Amino acid sequence: MGTAGIARKQFLPALREAGGAAAVVAGRDLARAQDYASSQGIGRAVQGYATLIDDPGVDAIYLPLPNGLHAEWTIRALLAGKPVLCEKPLCGTLAETRAVLAVAQETGTLLWEAFVFPFQAQLGQLRSMLADGVIGELREIQANFHFRLTRPDDIRLRRRLAGGALNDVGCYPVRLAGELITAPHDSAWAASIEGGDGVDVETQGSLGFLGGKRLLLSCGFRRADDTFGRLLGAGGQINITAPYHPRAGDTFQVCAAGKPPRSYPAADPEQPFTAALRHIQAVLHGEEEPRCLALDTSLRTAQALHDLRQSAAAQQPPAGPAPAAAAPAGAAQAGPGPGP
């Protein structure tokens, strides 16, 4: 649904690698959708997202529209009985997330939020090492997601489309913490720098979890690519070059107290989306039970993002008083007032 760049760069190569095919692409502009279909090896193009939802030849829908459109079109697809893989974040607000999940619950239609790293081998290895106590009890996660956004008209800079750094990439550290810390969060703090059309272009923050564990996160659109993550435990740490979309050459390094550091390859020899898409196809064919469904994972992420946004808003300085009007030319000027 739509002609997004992430579909071209990430989703479509992985879909082919997983043995699937993109049957149809829908766009608001038919000519653009046709060009996209031709260049990306998609079967055909149609005009309008509703046309795609109503198409009987479509088994499931990948929805990479701007965040502000996720709720409407995910709900419409779910009501039509079409399983959906919706790009993260599932919705731009907590209220919309609750509404979408309610429809998923009522209809029973399958819905995934497109965090693909829970399906990858790297996270499984990290879970296993933590369970084995290689760094002792996990106490803190430090996670970044930064990249340079250079186009001033990018949709991620538009408030009405639920853009901003926290929604776009800060959601990854939040979801990583949700995968590795089972306790709910009980505190949130954040501070942001605003830009674009009234969105956060950088945010730093923290989530505290019951039991004293915490996430420290940093995200933004103004510096070089950085997805470094660190898991800190009572007896060491694990440093991860790419927790979310590892590629060839990415590693994670275990630094256990009293032992020399040891590095491990992070990436499977395939596209980051492939494992998730292979699973979704197996579910659609009745070969696997679904896991990592949005009903099981997305509300916790949405609540944390909401609480971080609320905290960041509270840190913003209040608007100052309007500047005084200039005195007309020739008007008498008041003398000096009292000292401070």
Backbone hydrogen bonds, N-H to C=O, Kabsch-Sander energy under -0.5 kcal/mol:
donor,donor_aa,acceptor,acceptor_aa,energy
2,G,26,A,-2.6
8,R,4,A,-1.3
9,K,5,G,-2.7
10,Q,6,I,-2.6
11,F,6,I,-1.8
12,L,7,A,-3.2
14,A,10,Q,-1.5
15,L,11,F,-2.7
16,R,12,L,-2.1
17,E,13,P,-1.9
18,A,14,A,-2.2
19,G,16,R,-1.4
20,G,15,L,-2.9
23,A,21,A,-0.8
25,V,44,R,-1.8
27,G,46,V,-1.9
30,L,28,R,-0.6
33,A,29,D,-2.3
34,Q,30,L,-2.6
35,D,31,A,-2.2
36,Y,32,R,-2.4
37,A,33,A,-2.6
38,S,34,Q,-2.4
39,S,35,D,-2.4
40,Q,36,Y,-1.9
41,G,37,A,-0.7
42,I,37,A,-2.2
43,G,22,A,-2.0
44,R,23,A,-1.0
46,V,25,V,-2.2
48,G,27,G,-2.8
48,G,46,V,-0.5
52,L,48,G,-1.0
53,I,49,Y,-1.9
54,D,50,A,-2.1
55,D,51,T,-0.5
55,D,52,L,-1.0
58,V,55,D,-1.4
59,D,57,G,-0.5
61,I,83,P,-2.7
63,L,61,I,-0.5
63,L,85,L,-2.7
68,G,161,L,-1.7
69,L,66,P,-2.5
70,H,66,P,-0.5
70,H,67,N,-1.4
73,W,69,L,-1.8
74,T,70,H,-2.4
75,I,71,A,-2.4
76,R,72,E,-2.0
77,A,73,W,-1.9
78,L,74,T,-2.7
79,L,75,I,-2.5
80,A,76,R,-1.1
81,G,78,L,-1.7
82,K,77,A,-2.6
84,V,110,L,-2.0
85,L,61,I,-2.8
86,C,84,V,-0.6
86,C,112,W,-2.8
87,E,63,L,-2.7
92,G,67,N,-0.6
97,T,93,T,-1.8
98,R,94,L,-2.4
99,A,95,A,-1.9
100,V,96,E,-2.6
101,L,97,T,-2.6
102,A,98,R,-1.9
103,V,99,A,-1.6
104,A,100,V,-2.3
105,Q,101,L,-2.4
106,E,102,A,-2.4
107,T,103,V,-2.8
108,G,104,A,-1.9
112,W,84,V,-2.7
114,A,86,C,-3.0
115,F,113,E,-2.7
116,V,114,A,-0.8
119,F,116,V,-1.7
120,Q,117,F,-1.2
124,G,120,Q,-1.2
125,Q,121,A,-2.4
126,L,122,Q,-2.5
127,R,123,L,-2.7
128,S,124,G,-2.2
129,M,125,Q,-2.5
130,L,126,L,-2.5
131,A,127,R,-2.6
132,D,128,S,-1.9
133,G,130,L,-1.2
134,V,129,M,-2.1
136,G,133,G,-1.1
139,R,232,L,-3.0
140,E,232,L,-2.0
141,I,214,R,-2.3
142,Q,230,R,-2.8
143,A,216,L,-2.5
144,N,228,F,-2.2
145,F,218,S,-1.9
146,H,226,D,-2.3
147,F,220,G,-1.6
149,L,147,F,-0.6
149,L,221,F,-2.8
150,T,148,R,-0.7
154,D,151,R,-1.8
157,L,154,D,-2.0
158,R,155,I,-1.7
159,R,157,L,-0.6
159,R,197,D,-0.9
161,L,158,R,-0.7
162,A,159,R,-2.1
163,G,158,R,-2.0
164,G,156,R,-2.4
165,A,200,D,-2.9
168,D,164,G,-2.3
169,V,165,A,-2.8
170,G,165,A,-2.5
171,C,166,L,-0.9
172,Y,169,V,-1.4
174,V,170,G,-1.5
175,R,171,C,-2.5
176,L,172,Y,-2.6
177,A,173,P,-2.4
178,G,174,V,-1.8
179,E,175,R,-1.6
180,L,176,L,-1.4
181,I,177,A,-2.6
182,T,180,L,-0.5
186,D,208,G,-2.9
187,S,208,G,-1.3
189,W,206,S,-2.3
191,A,204,Q,-2.4
193,I,202,E,-2.4
195,G,199,V,-2.7
197,D,157,L,-3.1
198,G,195,G,-0.6
198,G,196,G,-0.8
199,V,195,G,-2.4
201,V,193,I,-3.1
202,E,193,I,-1.2
203,T,219,C,-2.7
204,Q,191,A,-2.4
205,G,217,L,-2.3
206,S,189,W,-2.8
207,L,215,L,-2.1
208,G,187,S,-2.0
209,F,213,K,-3.1
210,L,184,P,-2.2
212,G,209,F,-1.9
214,R,139,R,-1.4
215,L,207,L,-2.5
216,L,141,I,-3.0
217,L,205,G,-2.6
217,L,215,L,-0.5
218,S,143,A,-1.6
219,C,203,T,-2.6
220,G,145,F,-1.6
221,F,201,V,-2.7
223,R,147,F,-0.5
226,D,146,H,-2.2
229,G,240,I,-2.6
230,R,142,Q,-2.9
231,L,238,I,-2.7
232,L,140,E,-3.1
232,L,230,R,-0.6
233,G,236,G,-3.3
234,A,137,E,-1.6
235,G,135,I,-3.1
236,G,135,I,-0.5
236,G,233,G,-1.0
237,Q,255,C,-2.0
238,I,231,L,-2.4
239,N,253,Q,-2.6
240,I,229,G,-3.3
241,T,251,T,-2.4
250,D,247,R,-2.4
252,F,264,Y,-2.0
253,Q,239,N,-2.8
254,V,262,R,-3.1
255,C,237,Q,-3.2
255,C,253,Q,-0.6
256,A,254,V,-0.6
257,A,235,G,-2.9
259,K,256,A,-2.2
262,R,254,V,-2.2
264,Y,252,F,-2.4
266,A,250,D,-2.4
267,A,250,D,-0.6
270,E,268,D,-2.1
274,T,271,Q,-1.2
275,A,271,Q,-0.5
277,L,273,F,-2.3
278,R,274,T,-2.8
279,H,275,A,-1.9
280,I,276,A,-2.4
281,Q,277,L,-2.4
282,A,278,R,-1.9
283,V,279,H,-2.3
284,L,280,I,-2.4
285,H,281,Q,-1.7
286,G,283,V,-1.7
287,E,282,A,-3.2
288,E,282,A,-0.9
294,A,111,L,-2.9
296,D,293,L,-1.3
297,T,293,L,-1.0
298,S,294,A,-2.3
299,L,294,A,-0.6
301,T,297,T,-1.2
302,A,298,S,-2.6
303,Q,299,L,-2.6
304,A,300,R,-1.9
305,L,301,T,-2.5
306,H,302,A,-2.3
307,D,303,Q,-2.4
308,L,304,A,-2.3
309,R,305,L,-2.5
310,Q,306,H,-2.5
311,S,307,D,-2.1
312,A,308,L,-2.6
313,A,309,R,-2.5
314,A,310,Q,-1.6
315,Q,311,S,-1.1
315,Q,312,A,-0.6
316,Q,312,A,-0.8
316,Q,313,A,-0.7
331,A,328,P,-2.3
